[in-house]
Each structure stands twice: as C-alpha cells, then as structure tokens.
Amino acid sequence: MSARQRESVERTPASDSRMTFTEFMRRFPTNDACLDYLKEKHFPNGTPCPKCAKPSRFHRIKGRSAYSCQYCAHHVYPTAGTIFHKSTTSLQLWFWAIYLISSSKCGISAKQLGREVGVTYKTAHRMLKQIRTLLAEDIGPLSGDVELDETFVGGKPRASHTRGITRSELAKHSLAKKTIVFAAAERNGRVRASVVPRRDKVNLIAKSREFVLPESMIFTDEWPPYEQVAPYFKGHRRVKHKQRIYVQADAGTQNLESFFALFKNSVRGAHHNVSAKYLQNYLDEYTYRWNRRKDDRSIFWSILDRVERDRLAAT
C-alpha cells in the first residue's frame, strides 16, 4: 500500500469515519448548496406543481429561498414545514449542526454547539431541540433474544439536603431524586428506552409488551416484578446480580448495561445533568445513534432523510 501524501485530506482506507469534515465541505460549501439539496429532495424535476398540478421544473428565484414553477410561476419553499422553516440562522449552519451531532458518539451540549457553529447559546439550544425532534422514532417491537432492564438516572442530592439523616434514609432520599428508565435490547441489535414512573409490575408489563413481541425469549435480572412479565413471552432467563453473577450461560443483560453506561457517561460528560422533563428527548437521541452504530452510511444522511420524511406539504 502506498504511503499517504502529506497534502491529502481524503479519508484513509483504515478510517472508520463515515463522513469527514472535508467531505461535508465539499458537498455543502455554501448556503445555496444546502438549499439546492433540499430542493432536489423535495421538488426534483418532474414534480407536480402544488398549484397547477403539471410536472414542472422549478427555477431559483434570485435573492429568495424559493423556486418558481415553470408554468404558473407558483412559488415553492424547500424549507417549508421543516425544522429550518422561518429560521434566521443560515441553512449551512443548520447542516453543520446536524453533522456535529451525528459525528459525536457521546453527544454535544448546546454550549459546545454554540461555540462550534458560532451562534448564541439560545440559538444553539433551539437548534438542538429542533434536531432532536427528528430522532424520536417508532422502530416497532423487538424480537428474538431480548434483554430487559431498568436503571436510575439523576444526580446525587446536595449535602445540605442530606445532613443529619441516616444511611437508610439517605438511600431512600437519593432514589427519590432519580428518574427511572426502562429499556429493552435485542442481542447485537436494536434498543428501545423510555422513562417510566415506577418499576413495578404494572409499568414493566405494559412497557415490555409494547417493546417486545410475545414470541421472544427475554433475559432479565432477579428483580421480582419480572416474574409477572415472563408469562407474556416465549421464555424467560434470569441472572442473579445480587450474588455477583453477571453472565450465566446465555443469560445476562450485558447489552443493556453497555447502553446504560454509554448514556450515563455521555450525559455526565457532555451535559452534566438532564432534567426529568426532557430526559425522554435525550433517550431518543442516544437510542437513535445506538441503533445505527453499525450502519455503513453516516447518521448525518439518516437525519436529513427524516427532515424530508417529516416535512409538511409546501404551500
């Protein structure tokens, strides 16, 4: 294999990157290039005009983010109904924000996004919220060998709140401040996660039946309510974590433990803390990224596809 040229900015064959900064800039060097991409996605040549219904070619209107029908001159807006609609932020900066979110394994905070893109914190926070709305998806029920587990998410209570109380009271106080997340994961496959109010049998049965097909084999820890969950599925294997047994034959919840660890470490590192009110939005982002971790195609393009799919009809 020939040596890499010092001046080359192309991706090396050994790189596991799916899209580099150089490739992004080559594809979207200007705001107009981003707008033309949306136009070709939403109104390619031959698309029926929304007004005259004739298959038309839409031509760019100079000085505006709009195109006109070649027959009736009706204006169409490629950004209408998308997260970019009526935004005063450059379309190229929106695309750059999506690239940064998609290329980060552990997520990115609004503060960091603002520094990278060059906008205020308020604008960066709004951009992140809008992009996260594209990441909530219904991937359908899981099947095969599926692991079920729950975890507590949240920070430790302040010292001023726990001063003078016993250890048992402290444990109860700490858990009361945390939010419960239930998740299901296929072995080497997809994952689904949701915030639940309690980890009792009612909530675990409801979420398990929503997330997993009945013909699946489920794997859990020894938490008692899972005994009530088991009859709804083909089979049930348990592993006893309290006895420090984490894998026994094919029984275990290691896939979910990996997902929970990645999520918690990412939140701790990038965001420090997430309120219970918005926790589901962050779960949607990390499950979206996790479910595409083995894709050959960059998540950047997957997010842009959802911009098109969820786009409202232009008028």
C-alpha positions as CSV (number, residue, x, y, z in Angstrom):
1,M,0.0,0.0,0.0
2,S,1.4,3.4,-1.0
3,A,2.3,6.0,1.7
4,R,-0.2,8.7,2.4
5,Q,0.6,12.0,0.8
6,R,1.1,14.8,3.3
7,E,-1.2,17.2,1.4
8,S,-4.0,14.8,1.1
9,V,-7.2,15.5,3.1
10,E,-9.0,12.4,1.8
11,R,-10.3,9.7,4.1
12,T,-7.8,6.8,4.6
13,P,-9.0,3.3,3.9
14,A,-8.3,2.3,7.5
15,S,-10.5,5.1,8.9
16,D,-13.8,4.1,10.5
17,S,-15.3,7.6,9.7
18,R,-18.5,7.6,7.7
19,M,-18.3,11.3,6.8
20,T,-15.3,13.6,7.3
21,F,-15.2,17.4,7.6
22,T,-13.6,17.6,4.1
23,E,-16.4,15.6,2.6
24,F,-19.0,17.7,4.3
25,M,-17.5,21.0,3.0
26,R,-17.1,19.5,-0.5
27,R,-20.8,18.6,-0.6
28,F,-22.2,21.7,1.2
29,P,-19.7,24.6,0.6
30,T,-22.4,27.3,0.7
31,N,-25.9,28.1,1.9
32,D,-27.1,27.8,-1.7
33,A,-25.7,24.3,-1.9
34,C,-27.8,23.3,1.1
35,L,-30.9,24.9,-0.3
36,D,-30.3,23.1,-3.7
37,Y,-30.0,19.8,-1.8
38,L,-33.4,20.3,-0.2
39,K,-34.9,21.4,-3.5
40,E,-33.7,18.3,-5.3
41,K,-35.0,16.1,-2.4
42,H,-38.5,17.7,-2.2
43,F,-39.0,19.1,-5.7
44,P,-36.9,17.2,-8.3
45,N,-37.6,17.8,-12.0
46,G,-40.9,16.4,-12.9
47,T,-42.6,17.0,-9.6
48,P,-46.2,18.1,-10.0
49,C,-46.7,21.8,-9.1
50,P,-48.8,22.2,-5.9
51,K,-51.0,24.8,-7.8
52,C,-51.3,23.8,-11.4
53,A,-50.5,20.1,-10.9
54,K,-48.3,20.0,-14.1
55,P,-45.0,18.1,-13.9
56,S,-42.6,21.1,-13.7
57,R,-39.0,22.2,-13.4
58,F,-38.7,24.7,-10.5
59,H,-36.3,27.6,-11.0
60,R,-34.5,29.5,-8.3
61,I,-35.8,33.0,-7.6
62,K,-32.9,35.4,-7.2
63,G,-32.4,36.7,-3.7
64,R,-35.0,34.4,-2.1
65,S,-35.0,30.9,-0.7
66,A,-37.8,29.9,-3.1
67,Y,-38.3,28.3,-6.5
68,S,-41.0,29.0,-9.1
69,C,-43.0,26.7,-11.3
70,Q,-42.1,27.0,-15.0
71,Y,-45.7,27.1,-16.0
72,C,-47.7,29.1,-13.4
73,A,-44.8,30.7,-11.5
74,H,-46.1,29.4,-8.2
75,H,-43.5,29.7,-5.5
76,V,-42.4,26.7,-3.5
77,Y,-40.1,26.8,-0.5
78,P,-37.9,23.7,0.2
79,T,-37.6,24.6,3.8
80,A,-41.4,24.9,4.4
81,G,-42.6,22.6,7.2
82,T,-39.1,21.5,8.2
83,I,-37.1,22.5,11.3
84,F,-35.4,25.1,9.1
85,H,-38.6,26.9,8.3
86,K,-38.6,30.7,9.2
87,S,-35.2,30.4,10.9
88,T,-32.9,33.3,10.5
89,T,-29.9,31.1,11.0
90,S,-28.0,30.1,7.9
91,L,-29.0,26.8,6.3
92,Q,-25.4,25.8,6.1
93,L,-25.0,26.3,9.9
94,W,-28.1,24.1,10.4
95,F,-26.4,21.4,8.3
96,W,-23.2,21.9,10.2
97,A,-25.0,21.4,13.5
98,I,-26.6,18.2,12.2
99,Y,-23.1,17.0,11.1
100,L,-21.7,17.7,14.6
101,I,-24.5,15.9,16.4
102,S,-24.3,12.9,14.0
103,S,-20.5,12.6,14.2
104,S,-20.3,12.7,18.0
105,K,-20.6,9.3,19.8
106,C,-21.3,10.9,23.2
107,G,-23.4,13.8,22.1
108,I,-22.8,17.5,22.2
109,S,-24.1,20.2,24.5
110,A,-25.8,23.4,23.4
111,K,-22.9,25.4,24.8
112,Q,-20.4,23.5,22.8
113,L,-22.6,23.6,19.7
114,G,-22.9,27.4,20.0
115,R,-19.1,27.6,20.1
116,E,-18.6,25.3,17.1
117,V,-21.3,26.9,14.9
118,G,-20.8,30.5,16.1
119,V,-24.2,31.3,17.4
120,T,-25.6,32.3,20.8
121,Y,-26.5,29.7,23.4
122,K,-30.2,30.5,23.0
123,T,-30.0,29.8,19.2
124,A,-27.9,26.6,19.7
125,H,-30.3,25.3,22.3
126,R,-33.2,25.8,20.0
127,M,-31.4,24.1,17.1
128,L,-30.6,21.1,19.3
129,K,-34.2,20.8,20.4
130,Q,-35.4,21.0,16.8
131,I,-33.0,18.4,15.6
132,R,-33.9,16.0,18.5
133,T,-37.5,16.1,17.3
134,L,-36.3,14.2,14.2
135,L,-34.7,11.5,16.3
136,A,-37.8,10.2,18.0
137,E,-38.9,7.2,16.0
138,D,-41.1,4.1,16.4
139,I,-38.9,1.2,15.2
140,G,-41.5,-1.4,16.0
141,P,-41.4,-4.2,18.6
142,L,-38.2,-6.1,19.2
143,S,-37.8,-9.8,18.7
144,G,-35.5,-12.8,19.2
145,D,-33.4,-12.8,22.3
146,V,-34.3,-9.6,24.1
147,E,-32.8,-8.2,27.3
148,L,-35.0,-6.2,29.7
149,D,-33.7,-3.9,32.5
150,E,-34.2,-0.6,34.2
151,T,-31.9,2.0,35.7
152,F,-32.0,5.2,37.8
153,V,-30.9,8.4,36.1
154,G,-30.1,11.6,38.0
155,G,-27.6,13.4,40.2
156,K,-26.8,13.0,43.8
157,P,-28.7,15.1,46.4
158,R,-27.0,18.2,47.7
159,A,-25.2,17.9,51.1
160,S,-27.4,20.5,52.6
161,H,-30.4,18.3,51.8
162,T,-29.0,15.1,53.5
163,R,-27.1,16.5,56.5
164,G,-28.1,14.7,59.7
165,I,-30.0,11.7,58.2
166,T,-29.2,8.0,58.5
167,R,-27.7,5.9,55.7
168,S,-31.0,4.1,55.0
169,E,-32.8,7.5,54.8
170,L,-30.1,8.7,52.5
171,A,-30.6,5.8,50.2
172,K,-34.3,6.4,50.0
173,H,-33.7,10.2,49.5
174,S,-31.3,9.6,46.7
175,L,-33.6,7.2,44.8
176,A,-36.5,9.7,45.2
177,K,-34.5,12.3,43.3
178,K,-33.8,10.0,40.4
179,T,-35.8,9.1,37.3
180,I,-36.4,5.5,36.3
181,V,-35.6,4.4,32.7
182,F,-36.8,1.1,31.3
183,A,-35.1,-0.4,28.2
184,A,-35.2,-3.4,26.0
185,A,-32.4,-4.5,23.7
186,E,-32.0,-7.2,21.1
187,R,-28.8,-9.2,21.2
188,N,-26.5,-7.4,18.8
189,G,-29.5,-5.4,17.6
190,R,-31.8,-2.5,18.3
191,V,-32.7,-0.9,21.6
192,R,-35.8,0.9,22.9
193,A,-35.9,3.1,26.0
194,S,-38.5,5.0,27.9
195,V,-39.0,7.0,31.1
196,V,-41.4,5.2,33.5
197,P,-43.0,6.5,36.7
198,R,-42.3,3.3,38.7
199,R,-40.5,0.0,38.2
200,D,-43.5,-2.1,39.5
201,K,-45.2,-5.0,37.7
202,V,-47.8,-2.8,36.1
203,N,-45.3,-0.5,34.3
204,L,-42.9,-3.3,33.5
205,I,-45.6,-5.5,32.0
206,A,-47.0,-2.6,29.9
207,K,-43.6,-1.5,28.6
208,S,-42.4,-5.0,27.9
209,R,-45.4,-5.9,25.9
210,E,-45.1,-2.6,24.0
211,F,-41.4,-3.0,23.2
212,V,-41.1,-6.8,22.7
213,L,-43.0,-9.4,20.6
214,P,-44.6,-12.3,22.5
215,E,-42.6,-15.0,20.7
216,S,-39.3,-13.6,22.1
217,M,-37.0,-15.0,24.7
218,I,-36.4,-12.4,27.4
219,F,-33.4,-12.1,29.7
220,T,-33.6,-10.1,33.0
221,D,-32.0,-9.8,36.4
222,E,-33.7,-11.1,39.6
223,W,-36.0,-8.1,40.2
224,P,-39.3,-9.7,41.4
225,P,-41.8,-8.0,39.1
226,Y,-40.1,-9.7,36.1
227,E,-41.8,-12.9,37.3
228,Q,-45.1,-11.3,36.4
229,V,-43.7,-10.2,33.0
230,A,-42.4,-13.7,32.0
231,P,-45.8,-15.3,31.1
232,Y,-46.3,-12.9,28.3
233,F,-43.3,-14.2,26.4
234,K,-42.0,-17.5,25.0
235,G,-39.3,-17.9,27.7
236,H,-37.5,-16.2,30.5
237,R,-33.9,-16.5,31.7
238,R,-32.6,-14.7,34.8
239,V,-29.2,-13.7,36.1
240,K,-28.6,-13.0,39.8
241,H,-26.8,-9.8,40.1
242,K,-27.0,-9.7,43.9
243,Q,-24.9,-12.8,44.0
244,R,-22.4,-11.1,41.7
245,I,-23.3,-13.3,38.8
246,Y,-23.5,-11.2,35.7
247,V,-23.4,-13.9,32.9
248,Q,-24.5,-17.5,33.3
249,A,-24.6,-19.5,30.0
250,D,-26.6,-17.3,27.7
251,A,-28.4,-15.4,30.5
252,G,-27.3,-11.8,31.0
253,T,-28.1,-8.2,30.4
254,Q,-24.7,-7.0,29.2
255,N,-26.0,-5.3,26.0
256,L,-28.3,-3.1,28.1
257,E,-25.6,-2.5,30.7
258,S,-23.4,-1.2,27.8
259,F,-26.1,1.1,26.6
260,F,-26.9,2.5,30.0
261,A,-23.2,3.1,30.7
262,L,-22.8,4.9,27.4
263,F,-25.8,7.0,28.0
264,K,-25.0,8.0,31.6
265,N,-21.3,8.7,30.8
266,S,-22.3,10.8,27.8
267,V,-24.8,12.8,29.8
268,R,-22.3,13.3,32.6
269,G,-19.5,14.4,30.3
270,A,-21.4,16.5,27.7
271,H,-24.4,17.8,29.6
272,H,-23.6,17.1,33.3
273,N,-27.2,16.8,34.2
274,V,-30.6,16.3,32.4
275,S,-33.9,17.2,34.0
276,A,-36.6,14.6,34.2
277,K,-38.8,16.7,32.0
278,Y,-36.5,16.4,29.0
279,L,-34.9,13.1,29.7
280,Q,-37.0,11.2,27.1
281,N,-35.7,13.6,24.4
282,Y,-32.1,12.7,25.3
283,L,-33.0,9.0,25.4
284,D,-34.4,9.3,21.8
285,E,-31.2,10.8,20.6
286,Y,-29.0,8.1,22.1
287,T,-31.2,5.2,21.1
288,Y,-31.3,6.6,17.5
289,R,-27.5,6.8,17.5
290,W,-27.1,3.3,19.1
291,N,-29.5,1.7,16.6
292,R,-27.3,2.9,13.7
293,R,-23.9,2.2,15.2
294,K,-23.2,-0.5,12.6
295,D,-24.5,1.3,9.6
296,D,-22.1,1.9,6.7
297,R,-24.0,5.1,5.9
298,S,-23.4,8.3,8.0
299,I,-26.1,9.2,10.5
300,F,-25.9,12.7,9.0
301,W,-27.7,11.4,5.9
302,S,-30.2,9.5,8.0
303,I,-31.2,12.6,9.9
304,L,-31.6,14.6,6.7
305,D,-33.8,11.8,5.4
306,R,-36.1,12.3,8.4
307,V,-36.2,16.1,7.6
308,E,-37.7,15.1,4.3
309,R,-40.0,12.3,5.7
310,D,-41.5,14.5,8.4
311,R,-41.7,17.6,6.2
312,L,-45.1,19.2,5.9
313,A,-46.6,19.9,2.5
314,A,-45.3,23.1,1.0
315,T,-48.0,25.7,0.1
